[in-house]
Amino acid sequence: MKKIMLLLFITMCSCKNDPKDQDVTMDTENEPKEILEFRLSNKTELELYDITIRLPDTVLAYKTLQKQSQTEWIKVKSAYSYGSVEFFDIEKRQYNIQPIDYVGEELHEKGKMEFIIESIDTLKQNFELNSNYSAEE
C-alpha cells in the first residue's frame, strides 16, 4: 500500500512540473540590449599568422590575415581601445603587444571597435596598433 501511495504521489508531482501547465515568463531584463562588434584590420604589406586577440571577456584567434585586409565583424561583450594582440609573420617571427592595465580607459559595450595594425618593424619585431571606435545610435 505504501508503494502505491508513493507512486501516486510521484506521479502527481511530476504532472505539476509539466511545462504546458506552467506560466513561463522570459527574463529580458538581463539580456544584452546593446552589442559591440569587433574586427581586426591589417593595413600592412605582410601576411599575419596565428593571431590572438585578448579582450576583457573574449579571446579571438585567427589562422591568417592577408595584407591590406580585415576580418569579418564579430559580436563581443566589450573592448577597450587597445588590447593584447599577438601574431607571427611568414618568417615565424613573433610580435606582441600586452597592455599593463586599463586604468582611466573607457570600456566599450556597444557600437563598433576596430583594431588596426598600421605598420610592422620586422627588425625590432614590433608594430603600431591603432583603434577606431564608433558608437552606433
N, C-alpha and C positions, 0 to 999 in steps of 0.2 A: 504494500500500500504506500509506503514511504517513497519507493522508487517511482510509482505512478504520479504521486503528488509533485515530486521533484521534477519529473519530466514535463508535467503540465506547467509548472512554474517557469521552467526554462523556455518552453515554447511561447508562453505569454510574454515573457520579457523580450525574446527575440523578435516578436511581432511588433512591439512598440518601437524597436530600433529600425524598422523598415523605412528607408528614405522617402517612400511615397506617402507615409503617414506624418512626416515632419515638415514644419515650415523652415525653409532654408533661406537665409539672408546672406548676401555677399558682403564681406568687409572691404569696401572700396576705399576706405579712409587710408589704409596702409599701402595701397598700390601706388607705384610712382606715376604721377600725372605728367611729369616732365622727363625728358630723356636727354642724354648727351651723346652726340655722335662723334666718333673719333676716326682719324686716318693719319697715315704717315706718308709724307712726300719725300722723294729722293730727287733733288734738283742738281745732282752731281753727274759727272760723266763716268762714274763707276757703278757696277752692279753690286748690290749688297746681299749677303748670305747669312743665314741662321740669325735672324733679327729677333731680339727680345725687347719688349717694352713693358716696363712695370709701372702701372698706375696705382692709385691708392687701393682700389678694390679689384683690380683686374691685371692679369698678366697676358700679354698678347705675343704670339710667336708667328713669324713668317719665315718660310724657307728662303725665298729670294724676293728682291725688289729691283727691277730693271732701272737703268739710268733714266733720268728725266721722266719718272712715272710716280704713281701713288697707289696706295691700297684702296680698297673699297671702304666706304663709310661703315662703321660697326657701332652698335649701341653699347655703351659702357655706363657704369653708375656715376663716375666722377673722374676728374682730372685737374691737375694744376697746369700752369702754363709751361712747365718743364717737368721732366721726369727721367727715370732711369732708362737709357737706351744703350743696347749692346748689339754689335754685329761684326761680321768678318768681310774682308774683301776677297777677291779671286785668289790672291796670294796667301790666304789664310791668316792675314794679319788681323788682330783683334782691336776693335775700337769700343770705347765705353765711356759713358757719362753717368755718374752716380751722384745725385743731389745729396747734400749733407742733411738738410732739413727744409721744411716748407714754412718756416716762421715768417709771418707777415704776408704770405701768399694767399690768394683767394681760391677756394675750392669751387670749381665749376661743376654743376649738376644738370644743366640744360643748355641747349644750343649746339654749336659745332666747334670742336677743337681739332686743330691740325698741327702735328709736329713736322717741322720741315728741316731736313738735312741739307744745308746750303752749300757747304764745301767740306772737302776731306783733305787733310795733310797726311799723305802716306809715309813721309819721312818721320814725322813726330807722332804718328798714329793717333791723331786727334781730329775732331770735326766740329763744325759750327752747327748748333741746333737752335732753331728759332721756332716760334709757335704763332699760330693765328687762331684767335677765338672770336666767334660771333654769337651773340645771344639772339636767339630767334624769338620773335614776338608772337 
